[in-house]
């Protein structure tokens, strides 16, 4: 079977007519949602957290593209077979979610976008190439993913982020295969779905972290304004990894949204 046709690995909890698919970022994995999965499940929803292709037990896809990742999500959605599907995407996971709602909108009934954007970087290729060079240089020098995680994670979180959350994020990023990390970054530098925001016709929630420098509150609020009827929430004392830094506050916002639009 082609890797493109294999089912991604995932964790699943709960039952219900609505499934919530949780998509992690470039430095994550399905374990990024361990604080969110049980809360969503206890509230009467199916909670599913995937390993993006190339992460955890999910095989790489070839070519590794935004559309290919979205099609991998579609395969998982079809496999779960829920009556309604809500996609909760963080960072790169939010980009995969936007790609998915553009490619197969009839299969997505709700959207939660956290710490993400509708396009990566600036128009043209120079900025993107400089970004890739800056991220790949430590790996080229032999730092490894564990060293990179220790360098990057603390710059992603809020100044007063708890040590437990920081160390959990570092361990998670350290386990990402270097080949998958490189492939994922190479894919997202070409991402742009700005033109599709006004076409989104499902309930949507955009969550920002007050101290997020990767997807700033201003970026998230602007994106929410372009999605018809979208809600926008900024979490105080949270950085880019809001779901891991402040899980109670993050889960409360997500569950309020779910209960408002997908109860029963």
FENZI-V734190 format. One record per residue. RES is the residue in three letters. SS is DSSP state (@ for helix, = for strand, . for the rest). OMEGA is omega as a letter, one per 20 degrees, with the letter a starting at -180 (999 if undefined). Layout:
BEGIN
RES_SS_OMEGA ; RES_SS_OMEGA
END
This chain:
BEGIN
UNK_._r ; UNK_._r ; UNK_@_a ; UNK_@_a ; UNK_@_a ; UNK_._a ; UNK_._r ; UNK_._r ; UNK_._a ; UNK_=_r ; UNK_=_a ; UNK_=_r ; UNK_=_r ; UNK_._r ; UNK_._a ; UNK_._a ; UNK_._r ; UNK_=_r ; UNK_=_r ; UNK_=_a ; UNK_=_a ; UNK_=_a ; UNK_=_a ; UNK_._a ; UNK_._a ; UNK_._a ; UNK_._a ; UNK_._a ; UNK_._a ; UNK_@_r ; UNK_@_r ; UNK_@_a ; UNK_@_a ; UNK_@_r ; UNK_@_a ; UNK_@_a ; UNK_@_a ; UNK_@_a ; UNK_@_r ; UNK_@_r ; UNK_@_a ; UNK_@_a ; UNK_._r ; UNK_._a ; UNK_._r ; UNK_=_a ; UNK_=_a ; UNK_=_r ; UNK_=_a ; UNK_=_r ; UNK_._r ; UNK_._r ; UNK_._a ; UNK_._a ; UNK_._r ; UNK_._a ; UNK_._r ; UNK_._a ; UNK_._r ; UNK_._r ; UNK_._a ; UNK_._j ; UNK_._a ; UNK_._a ; UNK_._r ; UNK_@_r ; UNK_@_r ; UNK_@_r ; UNK_@_r ; UNK_@_r ; UNK_@_r ; UNK_@_r ; UNK_@_r ; UNK_@_r ; UNK_@_r ; UNK_@_r ; UNK_@_r ; UNK_@_a ; UNK_@_a ; UNK_@_r ; UNK_._r ; UNK_._r ; UNK_._r ; UNK_=_a ; UNK_=_r ; UNK_=_r ; UNK_=_r ; UNK_=_a ; UNK_=_r ; UNK_=_r ; UNK_._r ; UNK_@_r ; UNK_@_r ; UNK_@_r ; UNK_@_r ; UNK_@_r ; UNK_@_r ; UNK_@_r ; UNK_@_a ; UNK_@_a ; UNK_@_r ; UNK_@_a ; UNK_@_a ; UNK_._a ; UNK_@_a ; UNK_@_a ; UNK_@_a ; UNK_._a ; UNK_._r ; UNK_=_a ; UNK_=_r ; UNK_=_a ; UNK_=_a ; UNK_=_r ; UNK_._a ; UNK_._r ; UNK_._a ; UNK_._r ; UNK_=_a ; UNK_._r ; UNK_._a ; UNK_._r ; UNK_._a ; UNK_._a ; UNK_._a ; UNK_@_a ; UNK_@_a ; UNK_@_a ; UNK_@_r ; UNK_@_r ; UNK_@_r ; UNK_@_r ; UNK_@_a ; UNK_@_a ; UNK_@_a ; UNK_@_a ; UNK_@_r ; UNK_@_r ; UNK_@_r ; UNK_@_a ; UNK_._r ; UNK_._a ; UNK_._a ; UNK_@_a ; UNK_@_r ; UNK_@_r ; UNK_@_r ; UNK_@_r ; UNK_@_r ; UNK_@_r ; UNK_@_a ; UNK_@_a ; UNK_@_a ; UNK_@_r ; UNK_@_a ; UNK_@_a ; UNK_._r ; UNK_._a ; UNK_._a ; UNK_._r ; UNK_._a ; UNK_._a ; UNK_@_a ; UNK_@_r ; UNK_@_r ; UNK_@_a ; UNK_@_r ; UNK_@_r ; UNK_@_r ; UNK_@_r ; UNK_@_a ; UNK_@_r ; UNK_@_a ; UNK_@_a ; UNK_._a ; UNK_._r ; UNK_._a ; UNK_@_a ; UNK_@_r ; UNK_@_r ; UNK_@_r ; UNK_@_a ; UNK_@_a ; UNK_@_r ; UNK_@_r ; UNK_@_r ; UNK_@_a ; UNK_@_r ; UNK_._r ; UNK_._a ; UNK_._r ; UNK_=_r ; UNK_._r ; UNK_@_a ; UNK_@_a ; UNK_@_a ; UNK_@_a ; UNK_@_r ; UNK_@_a ; UNK_._a ; UNK_._r ; UNK_._r ; UNK_=_a ; UNK_=_r ; UNK_=_r ; UNK_=_a ; UNK_=_r ; UNK_=_r ; UNK_=_a ; UNK_._a ; UNK_._a ; UNK_._r ; UNK_._r ; UNK_._r ; UNK_._a ; UNK_._r ; UNK_@_r ; UNK_@_r ; UNK_@_a ; UNK_@_a ; UNK_@_r ; UNK_@_r ; UNK_@_r ; UNK_@_a ; UNK_@_a ; UNK_@_r ; UNK_._a ; UNK_._r ; UNK_._a ; UNK_._r ; UNK_=_r ; UNK_=_r ; UNK_=_r ; UNK_=_a ; UNK_=_r ; UNK_._r ; UNK_._r ; UNK_._r ; UNK_._a ; UNK_._a ; UNK_._a ; UNK_@_a ; UNK_@_r ; UNK_@_a ; UNK_@_a ; UNK_._a ; UNK_@_a ; UNK_@_a ; UNK_@_r ; UNK_@_a ; UNK_@_a ; UNK_@_r ; UNK_@_a ; UNK_@_a ; UNK_@_r ; UNK_@_r ; UNK_@_a ; UNK_@_a ; UNK_@_r ; UNK_@_a ; UNK_@_a ; UNK_@_r ; UNK_._r ; UNK_._999
END
